[in-house]
Amino acid sequence: MQRSRIAIILITLFLFGTGYIIWNGRAVNKIISNDAASTKTDNQYSLADVTIHAADSDCWTVIDGSVYELTSWISRHPGGAKPIIAMCGQDSTVSFTNQHGGSKAAKAALVLLKIGQIQ
């Protein structure tokens, strides 16, 4: 009985912690998305647009045809910064899928980082 309570508490803390991390990145993402929207009114980007953002201080990537601004996520990624930095400036669909498969948590984190689509 006591173990199940502890398990429930730990799971709840994990879910709230994950939600907080995702929510915390929302303000930064909104500023970046608004900045991107001012230069690209339809939020359509070419792969050349994405390759310009290939640094850990300015990191965009493509996953499944969508463009994501990952700069704010680098320091918060549960698997460390290195895998995210390796994704900057390129189509990372294969890397993301190989690492996360069908993970709902990983896909949920991406939702808040999306800034557009590949043309």
N, C-alpha and C positions, 0 to 999 in steps of 0.2 A: 504494500500500500504506500509506504513512504517513498519507495523508489519511483513509483509511477507519478507521484506528486512532483518529485524532483525533476523527472523527465519532462513533465508538462511545463514546469516553470522554465527550464532551460530552453525548450522549444519556443515558448512564448518570448523569452528574452532574445533569442536568435532572430525571430521574425520581426520584433520591434526594432532590433538593431539594424537589420537589413533595410527595413523601411526607412529608418532614420538616415542611413547612408545614402540611399537613393534619393530621398526627399532633399537632403542637404545639397546635392548637386544640382537641384532644379533651378535655383536662382542664377547660378553661373550659366547653365545651359540656356536659360531664357534670354539673358543678355547677349550671348553669342548668337542664338537663333535670331534675335531681333536685328543684330548687326548684319548677319548673313542675309536676312530678308530684305534689308535695305539695299543690298547690292545685287541680289538675285530675287526678283519679285515672285517668281514661281517656285523657288527653292529646288531648281533643277541644276545639277552640277555634272561636269564631265570628269572623267578620271584624271585628266590633266589638272583640273581645279583641286582635286584631292591630293595629288602628288606634291603640290606646293606646301601642304600642311603635314610635313614629314618629320617634325621635331617633337621632343617631349614637352616643349613649351607651346606648341601649336600642333595638335595631333588630330587629324581627321582620318577616317577609314571608311571602307565600303564593306557591308555585309548584306548579302542577298539583295543587292540592288539599291539599298538604302545607304545614305551618307550619315555618319555619326561623328560628332565632335567629342573626342575622348580625353582632352587635356585635363579636365577636372577629375576624371575617373582614374588617371594613372596612379596617383598617390593613395587611392582608396580601394584599388582592386584587391580582392582577397588573395589572389594568387601572386601578388607582388607587381611591381611596376614593369619589369622586364618584358613579360608577354605582351603588354599593351603597347609599349614603346616599339616593339617589333612590328606592330600592326600599322603604325603611323604612315600615312601617305600612300596607301595601297589598298587593293581589294583583299580583304582578310576573311572572306567567306569560308574558305577551306580550313584555315587555322582555327577560326571560331567554332566551326562545326566539329572539327576533330577534338577540340578541347572540351567543349560544352555539350555536344550532341543536342538532345532535345530539352536541355535544362530550362525550366520555366523561370527560375530565378535569374539566370543570365539574360534571357530574353526580356524579362521585366526591367532589368537595369538598362538595357539598350533603348527601351521606349522613351525614356527621359532624355536620352542623349542624341536622338535623331534630329537632324537639321534639314534633310531633304532626300532627294532621289537622284540616281544616276540617269543621265539623259540617254 
